[in-house]
Amino acid sequence: MAAKTSTSFSSCFTFLKEALILPMQNPKLFIPVFLLLALPIFLVLAANVVFEQPLSMEIAQLAIKLQNTDPSSAEYRRILEEVKRDVAQLVVIAIAVTLVTLVLGFVNRCVAPFAASSTYSGDRYSLPELVRKVMKGNLKGPLITIAMVSVLQVTSMVLLGKLLYSAMQQHSKMQGVLFIIGFLAFLYFNVVGMVSVAVSVANTECRGIRALRRAWRLMMRVRRKEGLVLAVVVCLLPVALEPLNLIAVAYTKKNMALGLCLLVMYALLSGAEQLFYIAAATVYYFQATDSKDEAMAYAYAKIPTGEANC
């Protein structure tokens, strides 16, 4: 009995092992995908420590000087112009970094799942070949699913923010408990959203709410243990990497070169982490679908027409 339990427990992690191996099956594709995932992370962190933080500190210092300067003096006008110039630079940098990271993030959310899905299916594309195939294929399904999941995530974050604010204002334990439950549900939903994107990539006819519903059924009914393992791994790995980010930011104030090197290391590890998440969600989907099909075939169950494609 103990051996059976141990085997069952070990099987819950099988898909994670396959997800780790998956990028090694096609390095010519996954190396550039990995770098694409790491690049926006580094850009955001580097822009923050190199440009945004120094400008913010300078603006704060100028604001203090402004308060202690006679408003009718020429010095006051000079300081005010410096504040305006620094604020304009900060806004331009923030907008530029946001636009670049949004574009790269959108590309990554499209390309990386296709890379994982095609490789798991046995195809061996290079990045240009994969991009050409994706552009010629049906992107509508995955794009609809990504857009819907993103809207639901933002909406959930807004609702959680309001719930947290209300709990802090009213000092209500019940609302605090509700916030914790809602936050855990939000984390789990993010994983379901990742699996739903894998659903849409593997089956472009299954999109939007249907893809999300299928991912939910797989995680709650078909392979619940593996789904819980996936959710726990996705939630805990960023916590393990965060100390490196804090150390890197601290070192940038003492030694910029060393701090940036640490930020590069953190960005690469975070890129590898995201690649692993996407591969794990893809492998989980394929294995859960296979196990569902096998169980239904064994029970001689007739699959309804609406479930055949989704």
Secondary structure per residue as TSV (DSSP state, phi and psi in degrees):
chain	resnum	aa	ss	phi	psi
A	1	M	-	360.0	-41.7
A	2	A	H	-65.8	-38.0
A	3	A	H	-65.0	-38.6
A	4	K	H	-65.1	-42.8
A	5	T	H	-63.4	-40.4
A	6	S	H	-64.7	-40.1
A	7	T	H	-65.6	-41.8
A	8	S	H	-63.9	-41.1
A	9	F	H	-64.5	-41.8
A	10	S	H	-66.2	-35.1
A	11	S	H	-66.0	-23.2
A	12	C	T	-66.1	-21.4
A	13	F	T	-103.5	1.7
A	14	T	H	-61.2	-42.1
A	15	F	H	-66.5	-28.1
A	16	L	H	-68.6	-39.0
A	17	K	H	-62.5	-43.0
A	18	E	H	-66.4	-34.4
A	19	A	H	-65.9	-35.4
A	20	L	H	-67.2	-36.7
A	21	I	H	-79.1	-27.9
A	22	L	G	-52.2	-48.2
A	23	P	G	-62.8	-27.1
A	24	M	G	-71.0	-16.7
A	25	Q	G	-76.5	-17.0
A	26	N	-	-149.7	70.7
A	27	P	H	-60.6	-33.7
A	28	K	H	-64.2	-23.3
A	29	L	H	-92.7	-44.3
A	30	F	H	-79.6	-23.1
A	31	I	H	-64.0	-51.3
A	32	P	H	-66.6	-33.5
A	33	V	H	-63.7	-42.0
A	34	F	H	-60.7	-44.0
A	35	L	H	-66.3	-36.1
A	36	L	H	-64.5	-34.4
A	37	L	H	-71.6	-36.1
A	38	A	H	-78.1	-29.6
A	39	L	H	-59.0	-51.5
A	40	P	H	-63.6	-30.9
A	41	I	H	-63.9	-45.8
A	42	F	H	-66.3	-40.6
A	43	L	H	-59.7	-44.5
A	44	V	H	-64.1	-46.9
A	45	L	H	-67.9	-44.0
A	46	A	H	-66.1	-42.9
A	47	A	H	-62.1	-35.4
A	48	N	I	-66.1	-48.4
A	49	V	I	-80.4	-28.8
A	50	V	I	-87.4	-38.1
A	51	F	I	-114.7	-53.5
A	52	E	I	-69.2	-47.2
A	53	Q	H	-63.2	-47.6
A	54	P	H	-60.1	-40.4
A	55	L	H	-65.6	-40.7
A	56	S	H	-63.4	-41.6
A	57	M	H	-65.4	-40.2
A	58	E	H	-65.8	-40.3
A	59	I	H	-63.4	-41.2
A	60	A	H	-63.0	-42.4
A	61	Q	H	-65.6	-40.9
A	62	L	H	-65.8	-35.8
A	63	A	H	-64.7	-37.5
A	64	I	H	-65.6	-44.2
A	65	K	H	-61.4	-37.4
A	66	L	H	-63.5	-37.4
A	67	Q	H	-68.4	-26.8
A	68	N	T	-99.7	14.8
A	69	T	S	-116.6	144.3
A	70	D	-	-65.1	121.7
A	71	P	T	-59.2	-22.6
A	72	S	T	-88.9	-3.7
A	73	S	S	-87.3	160.8
A	74	A	H	-69.0	-32.1
A	75	E	H	-61.5	-38.1
A	76	Y	H	-62.7	-44.6
A	77	R	H	-64.8	-38.0
A	78	R	H	-64.9	-44.5
A	79	I	H	-64.5	-40.0
A	80	L	H	-62.4	-40.1
A	81	E	H	-64.9	-37.9
A	82	E	H	-64.1	-40.7
A	83	V	H	-62.1	-46.0
A	84	K	H	-61.2	-42.1
A	85	R	H	-64.7	-44.1
A	86	D	H	-66.9	-39.6
A	87	V	H	-63.8	-41.7
A	88	A	H	-62.2	-43.3
A	89	Q	H	-62.0	-41.9
A	90	L	H	-63.0	-42.2
A	91	V	H	-65.6	-43.8
A	92	V	H	-61.8	-46.1
A	93	I	H	-62.2	-44.7
A	94	A	H	-62.2	-42.8
A	95	I	H	-65.3	-44.7
A	96	A	H	-62.2	-46.8
A	97	V	H	-63.8	-41.0
A	98	T	H	-62.5	-44.8
A	99	L	H	-63.8	-45.3
A	100	V	H	-62.7	-45.6
A	101	T	H	-68.4	-34.5
A	102	L	H	-65.0	-43.7
A	103	V	H	-63.8	-49.0
A	104	L	H	-63.6	-39.8
A	105	G	H	-63.3	-40.4
A	106	F	H	-64.7	-43.9
A	107	V	H	-60.7	-43.9
A	108	N	H	-63.1	-40.8
A	109	R	H	-67.5	-20.1
A	110	C	H	-91.5	-46.9
A	111	V	H	-75.1	-46.9
A	112	A	H	-59.5	-45.5
A	113	P	H	-63.5	-36.9
A	114	F	H	-65.3	-37.3
A	115	A	H	-62.6	-46.0
A	116	A	H	-66.1	-43.1
A	117	S	H	-66.9	-45.2
A	118	S	H	-66.8	-39.1
A	119	T	H	-67.8	-41.9
A	120	Y	H	-64.7	-30.7
A	121	S	T	-78.3	-7.8
A	122	G	T	108.6	-4.4
A	123	D	-	-81.8	151.3
A	124	R	-	-130.1	86.2
A	125	Y	-	-98.5	155.7
A	126	S	-	-86.9	171.0
A	127	L	H	-61.7	-46.9
A	128	P	H	-60.4	-39.7
A	129	E	H	-64.0	-41.1
A	130	L	H	-65.8	-43.1
A	131	V	H	-61.6	-43.2
A	132	R	H	-62.3	-41.7
A	133	K	H	-65.4	-42.3
A	134	V	H	-65.2	-42.4
A	135	M	H	-66.2	-34.0
A	136	K	H	-78.5	-24.2
A	137	G	S	-82.8	-161.1
A	138	N	-	-98.7	101.7
A	139	L	-	-88.0	-9.9
A	140	K	H	-60.1	-45.8
A	141	G	H	-60.3	-55.6
A	142	P	H	-59.8	-38.2
A	143	L	H	-65.1	-41.0
A	144	I	H	-63.1	-42.9
A	145	T	H	-65.6	-44.6
A	146	I	H	-60.6	-44.3
A	147	A	H	-63.6	-43.7
A	148	M	H	-66.1	-43.6
A	149	V	H	-63.0	-41.2
A	150	S	H	-62.6	-43.5
A	151	V	H	-63.0	-43.4
A	152	L	H	-65.8	-36.6
A	153	Q	H	-65.5	-45.5
A	154	V	H	-63.3	-43.8
A	155	T	H	-60.5	-43.0
A	156	S	H	-63.7	-40.2
A	157	M	H	-63.9	-39.8
A	158	V	H	-63.8	-45.0
A	159	L	H	-64.4	-39.8
A	160	L	H	-65.3	-39.3
A	161	G	H	-61.5	-43.1
A	162	K	H	-65.2	-39.7
A	163	L	H	-65.9	-41.4
A	164	L	H	-65.0	-43.5
A	165	Y	H	-61.1	-42.7
A	166	S	H	-65.2	-39.6
A	167	A	H	-65.6	-39.3
A	168	M	H	-71.1	-35.5
A	169	Q	H	-72.1	-40.9
A	170	Q	H	-95.3	-6.3
A	171	H	T	52.4	43.1
A	172	S	-	-95.1	122.7
A	173	K	H	-67.0	-37.2
A	174	M	H	-62.4	-44.0
A	175	Q	H	-68.2	-31.8
A	176	G	H	-63.9	-42.1
A	177	V	H	-64.7	-41.9
A	178	L	H	-61.7	-38.1
A	179	F	H	-64.1	-43.4
A	180	I	H	-62.1	-44.7
A	181	I	H	-62.7	-44.2
A	182	G	H	-63.7	-37.9
A	183	F	H	-66.1	-42.8
A	184	L	H	-64.0	-40.1
A	185	A	H	-64.4	-36.9
A	186	F	H	-63.8	-43.2
A	187	L	H	-61.5	-42.6
A	188	Y	H	-67.6	-38.2
A	189	F	H	-62.4	-36.4
A	190	N	H	-59.3	-38.5
A	191	V	H	-70.0	-41.4
A	192	V	H	-59.5	-39.0
A	193	G	H	-62.6	-39.7
A	194	M	H	-61.4	-44.0
A	195	V	H	-66.5	-35.9
A	196	S	H	-65.0	-34.0
A	197	V	H	-66.7	-40.5
A	198	A	H	-61.3	-36.5
A	199	V	H	-61.1	-47.6
A	200	S	H	-67.6	-32.9
A	201	V	H	-70.7	-42.8
A	202	A	H	-72.5	-31.2
A	203	N	-	-137.7	93.9
A	204	T	T	-66.8	-14.3
A	205	E	T	-79.5	-16.6
A	206	C	S	-98.9	106.4
A	207	R	-	-138.3	165.5
A	208	G	H	58.7	-130.8
A	209	I	H	-65.7	-30.7
A	210	R	H	-67.5	-40.4
A	211	A	H	-65.7	-40.8
A	212	L	H	-65.8	-40.1
A	213	R	H	-65.7	-39.9
A	214	R	H	-66.2	-43.0
A	215	A	H	-61.4	-40.5
A	216	W	H	-63.6	-43.2
A	217	R	H	-63.4	-40.9
A	218	L	I	-64.0	-40.8
A	219	M	I	-79.3	-25.8
A	220	M	I	-100.4	-20.0
A	221	R	I	-123.5	-42.4
A	222	V	I	-83.6	-56.5
A	223	R	S	-130.7	75.0
A	224	R	H	-69.5	-41.4
A	225	K	H	-63.7	-46.8
A	226	E	H	-64.0	-37.3
A	227	G	H	-63.1	-40.1
A	228	L	H	-67.0	-40.5
A	229	V	H	-60.8	-44.7
A	230	L	H	-60.1	-44.5
A	231	A	H	-63.4	-42.8
A	232	V	H	-64.2	-43.5
A	233	V	H	-64.0	-44.4
A	234	V	H	-63.0	-33.9
A	235	C	H	-81.5	-32.8
A	236	L	H	-89.0	-31.5
A	237	L	H	-59.8	-42.9
A	238	P	H	-60.4	-33.2
A	239	V	H	-64.2	-37.0
A	240	A	H	-69.0	-29.7
A	241	L	H	-87.5	-21.0
A	242	E	H	-59.1	-37.2
A	243	P	H	-56.5	-35.0
A	244	L	H	-64.8	-38.4
A	245	N	H	-63.8	-43.6
A	246	L	H	-64.1	-40.4
A	247	I	H	-65.6	-41.8
A	248	A	H	-62.7	-45.1
A	249	V	H	-63.1	-38.9
A	250	A	H	-65.2	-39.5
A	251	Y	H	-71.5	-26.5
A	252	T	H	-62.9	-24.4
A	253	K	T	-78.5	-20.7
A	254	K	T	-103.0	-45.5
A	255	N	-	-141.7	100.7
A	256	M	H	-60.2	-41.8
A	257	A	H	-62.8	-47.4
A	258	L	H	-65.5	-40.2
A	259	G	H	-61.2	-42.3
A	260	L	H	-66.4	-36.4
A	261	C	H	-62.2	-41.7
A	262	L	H	-66.4	-35.7
A	263	L	H	-66.1	-37.9
A	264	V	H	-61.2	-43.9
A	265	M	H	-61.5	-43.9
A	266	Y	H	-64.3	-42.4
A	267	A	H	-63.6	-40.7
A	268	L	H	-65.2	-43.0
A	269	L	H	-65.5	-38.0
A	270	S	H	-68.2	-37.6
A	271	G	H	-63.4	-42.6
A	272	A	H	-63.0	-38.5
A	273	E	H	-62.5	-46.0
A	274	Q	H	-65.0	-39.8
A	275	L	H	-61.7	-40.2
A	276	F	H	-64.7	-41.8
A	277	Y	H	-57.4	-48.2
A	278	I	H	-65.5	-42.3
A	279	A	H	-64.1	-41.4
A	280	A	H	-65.4	-42.6
A	281	A	H	-63.5	-38.2
A	282	T	H	-67.8	-48.7
A	283	V	H	-62.5	-41.9
A	284	Y	H	-58.2	-45.9
A	285	Y	H	-61.0	-48.3
A	286	F	H	-63.3	-43.6
A	287	Q	H	-69.1	-39.8
A	288	A	H	-65.7	-39.6
A	289	T	H	-65.1	-42.7
A	290	D	H	-61.7	-44.3
A	291	S	H	-66.6	-34.4
A	292	K	H	-67.2	-44.3
A	293	D	H	-63.8	-40.2
A	294	E	H	-64.8	-41.8
A	295	A	H	-65.1	-39.3
A	296	M	H	-71.4	-36.4
A	297	A	H	-67.1	-39.7
A	298	Y	H	-63.3	-37.9
A	299	A	T	-86.0	3.2
A	300	Y	T	55.1	38.7
A	301	A	-	-86.1	135.5
A	302	K	-	-85.7	122.6
A	303	I	-	-78.8	125.9
A	304	P	-	-62.3	157.0
A	305	T	H	-59.2	-38.0
A	306	G	H	-67.2	-21.7
A	307	E	H	-95.8	-8.6
A	308	A	H	-66.7	-39.9
A	309	N	-	-95.5	-14.9
A	310	C	-	-148.8	360.0
